[in-house]
Amino acid sequence: MILSFHPCFIGDRNIICAGRSPGTEELSAIKAADAVILPQGCRQSLYEMARDHCGHVFPGYDARFQYPGKIEQIRLFRKMNLSHPKTCLYGSADDAVGKTATPADFDLPWVFKFPWGGEGESVFLIESKAQFEKMLDRAVQYEKSGQTGFLIQEYIPTHRSLRIVRIGETVRSYWRVMDGSEAFGSSLAAGASVETEMDPKLQQTAIDRLDPFCKKTGIDLAGFDVLYADDFGKKEPLFIEINYFFGRTGLGGSENFYRLLETEIKQWLDKNGFASVQ
């Protein structure tokens, strides 16, 4: 029996668990299932219930919940030796001042990131120590509401970023390009354009670096952000974060995304010996 919690994928049995924690009904259904399909927005409690009581669960979110947020993702990159910009991690503003008021191993400007938020809304370019002090003040205010931690990262001069999306065994990649080399950030929300054909060798190099990482971590539904410096030196892809919720514009829109997702779920079911639902 194929059990689906995903509103867009029909299984032998279908349960919607959005906005609430799973209970006895969900546990009983999971125990009876051969495979469980979960939505992107599933709670950790639902994912862990499925993983604990069913041998086949899609997507694989172990890394998502073991390494949540931008800070923990950097720790995962370090553990798996995935290249990324030089980064200093801080648990609090006091922690930053207590260790050192400035990252000693790279020069200004820096990139200051809070571990939450998307589309660049919690990412800031720091060009002076005065700006850094203001960001520390903001961190203190966040800490009062229970939101803690931030990271400071080496600034990589570039007018574009590469998004690599993995959906099951399918991989799609595209550049998000800003108009002007002085722009900071390259999200579509900030006005970047999508370019799919640009620098195919650089795209493939990043995909090749990412593939063993995904196989080792079990990540099979996520978008990865990658930077290449705008210089003529060594072109090494630098991974900056993992997005388990990601925009679909660069994939051709939501309809195309769900078509890809349905195809990959069916292939995953077939690969694991289950007749896919028609």
N, C-alpha and C positions, 0 to 999 in steps of 0.2 A: 504494500500500500504506500502510495506517494502522498505525503501530507504537505500541503502548501499553506504558508502564512502570507504569501505574497499576493496582493490583490490583483495583480496582472498575470499571474500564472495559475492555471487551473490544474489541480491535482485530483487524486481519487477522493481525497477529503480536503476541505478548505476551511480555514479558521482565520478570522481577522482579530488580531491582538494589539492593534494600534492604540496607543495612549494608555495602556494598562499593563500591569505585570501578569505573567501567565499564572494560571491556577491549576486545579485538579483536572479540569477538562483537557487543558493543553497537555499536561503531563501524561494523562492516559492515552491521548492520541499519539503523542510522540513515541511512547513505549510500544505502540502497536505498528508504528510506521517502519518501512524499509528505508525510506529516504525522506528528508525534511528540506523544504525550500523556504528560506527566510527572506524578508524584505531588507532593503538597505538600511532602513531606520529601525531595525529591531533592537530592543533593549538588551543589555548584557544579561539580565536574568533569563530572558527567553533563549538567547544564544547558548548560555551555559546549560540550561535544561535540555536543549536539543543535543548538544555535544555529549552530555553525560549519559543520555538514554537512547541515542541512536547512532549507529556507526557511520552514517552517510548524511552529511549536512552541507548545504550550499547556501550562501558563500562561506568560505573559511575566514572567520573573524578572530582567530586566536590572537594574532598580532595587534589587531585593532583594540582589543580590550586589555591585553597585557602591556601595551605601549601606547596609551592614549595621549593625544595632544602632541604639539610640536616638540616639546622638551623630551618626552619619552621616545618619540620617533628618532631624534638624534642619537639617543642611547642605542636604539635598535640598529641604526646605520653603523655606529661604531662597533657594535657587537658583530655585525655581519660584514664588516670591512667594505661597506658601500661608500664610495667617494662623496664628500659633501664639503661645503665651505667650512673654514675654521670657525669653531663655535665655542662660546662660554655659556654654561648653564647656571642659573641662579634660582634658588628656592624662594627668595624674598629680596626686598630692597636692602634690608639689613645685611643679608648674606652677601650681596654685591659689595657694599661698602666695607664689610668686615674682611672680605678676601682682598679686594683691590677695587678702587673706584673706577679703574679703566682696564680693559683687557690688555695685557702686556704683550701679547704675541702678534698683534696686528694693529695697523694704524687707522686713524680716522680717514674717511667716514666709516661708520658701522651701521649695520642693520639691527634694529631693536624689534623683537617680536614677543608679543604675549602668546601663550600657548593655545588660545582659543580664537575663533573667528575665521572667516573665509574671505576670498576675493580681495585679499590685501588690507582688510579693514583694521587689523591689529598689527600691522607691520609699518615701521617708521624708519626713515633715513636719518641718522644722527651724524651731523657734521661738526659739532663742537661739544665740549664738555658741559657748556651751559645747557644745551639741548638734552644731554644725557641726564643732568640733574633734574630737569623738568619731567623726564620720563620716569625717573625714580620716584618723584612725587606722585605721579599718576599710579605707579605700581603700589605705593602705600595706600592710596585711596581704594584701589581694587582689593587689596588685602583686607580692608575693613569689612568688605562684603563676602569674604571667603574665597576670592579668586586670587590664587598665589602663583608666583613663579614667572620667569621670563628668560629669554636668551638673547645674547648679543652675537652677531654673526659677521664674518668678513664680508665686506661689500664687493660684489662681483659686477664690474662695469659691463652692462649689456642693455640692449634695447628690446630684448625678446626673451621669452621663456618657452621651453618645450613641455607640452603636456603629453604624457603617455598613459593611455587608458587600457587597463586589462579587464576583460570580461570573459571569464572562463579561460579558454585557450586562444581567444581572439585578442590581438593587440592593435590598437589604433594610436597614431601619434600626429600631432600638429603643433605648429608654432603659434604663439600669441605675440604679435609684433606691434610695438608702439611706434608712432610716427615721430621720429626725432631721437637722436642718440642721447640727449640729456634727460629723457624721461626716466622716472624711478617707478618700478613696478610695471607689470605687463599683463594685468588681468583684463578679461573682456569687459568687466564692469568699469574699468578705468579708460576704456576706449581702444583697447588693442584689437587688431584685426587677425583673422584666422588665415594661416598659410599652411597648406598641407604638402606642397611640393618642394619647398625650400630646403636646401642642404640635406638631401636624403641620406648621405653617408653619416652625417652627425646624428640624425635621427636613429639610424640603424645601430650606430655605436652605443648610444644610450639604451636602446632596447636590448642589445646583447649584454650589457652590464647588468641590466635589471632582471633578466630572465632567471639566472640562478638564485638571486635574492628572493624572487617570488616563489620559486620551487621550494626553497628551504623554509620560508616563513609560512607557506600555504596561502598567501594572498592571491585571490582569484577574482576580486571585484573591487577595483580602486583606480584612482587617477594619481599619477606621480608627477611632481613638478621638478624640472631639471633646468639648470643654467649652464651656458657656455659663455666664457668671457669674450668680449668684443675686441680681441687682439689677434695677433698673428702667431702666437706661440702655440704651445701644445694644446690641442683641443680635447680636454678631458671633461666628460659630463659630471656635473656636480648636482647631486640630488638634494633638494631642500625640504620637501615634505610629502606626506601621503594624504590624499583626500578620499575618504570613504563615501562622501557625498560630493558629487562633481557636476559641473555644468554639462549640458548636452549639445550646445550650439556647435561646437567643433566636431561633434559626431554626426551632425546632420539633423539635430533636433530630437525631441523626446520619442517620437514615433519610431525613428530609426534605432534609437537606443533600446527601446523595449523589444524591437524585432531581433536585434542582436542578442539581447539577454535571453529571450525565449529560446532562440536557437542554441545558445550555449548551455542552457539548463538541460535541454533535451539531449544534447550530446554528452553532457556530464552523466545524466541518468543512464544512457546507453553504455557509456564507458564502464560504469559500475555494475552493469548487468541487469538493469531495470528497464522494462519496456516504457519508453517515453509516452506521456499522455498526448493524445491527438486532439 
